[in-house]
């Protein structure tokens, strides 16, 4: 059996897709270890997960929530991800040696993984936790592309000056061996012809019951009502209160509908009887009952909804979310709103449209079929096992 080290940043949405893959690899008899922030990884992967600490500087990605465009990209890379890689690449390398790793599975934003792999001569694959990373978002802005490449080149020069395996800005960003895409071409569109080898595995969802226990009041659900699930993910609470309030006001007035809203910051009070507010929602079980989802176009939420044939109303906030939101619209599976300008009336109109027009449900079903047949965690495990076998033959 083989030994795998999963390298992840301290971001829930980037850890979640690999949790089911870790479960699958462990079930096949492999050793699976993590390099990341221990409390966060264990909260998602389970208290028994083997985690080797890789702790970055005390800066959270949520601090850039108010930024847009180039300012947001500059914050993400210059102030968060590159310093994180510099602070953790030694820890990742030490973890790889301790577990005698045959392969590193590195989230696309955990740049310490490729740095450690190239330095030690250990192969790595890229986990693309969002389809926004499968195409170069800076194709139309070559100056920004050069800025990012220069940033990557400087990181490589500082942290991996004498690699055992050649490392370039392109291979730092995407492994030349394999990119695990937790989506399908039905949603993301075809791969770039000159890109790295891509495995379209769809969302890697954990089996029911694998996550923590939840006290959701299932008896509250009315089978005769259309359930609308509302979530803005885990790091958007500081900017989400106004939008969530608009959703409460919008959905409270819809006859024949219920709404379950995730409100981790406790911003919502005095909600109508057909609206249920909880700090967190058991998303996967709840989606089996849902008729529509309102969200920020986070990749995990979008793919989870579509895998359950549920159409969406998407209001992207930042980062890759506008790209994913446009993919939803292009697939015909939902409606896009402007996050900062979404009023209760606009939210209500979009939800009514998505619920009332069969074309949105049919498009969601078409994308959902592709996501369900892509193979998920099992397919991802097959692909990384194949990379290890090929690397062994080469050695």
Helices and strands as residue ranges (DSSP letters): E 3-7, H 12-27, E 31-36, H 38-45, E 51-53, G 61-64, H 69-74, I 75-81, H 82-98, E 103-107, H 111-120, E 124-128, G 131-133, H 142-159, H 169-173, E 179-181, H 185-188, E 198-200, G 218-220, E 226-231, H 237-252, E 257-262, E 275-278, H 283-287, E 290-295, H 299-307, E 311-314, H 321-330, E 334-336, G 339-341, H 344-356, H 358-373, H 376-394
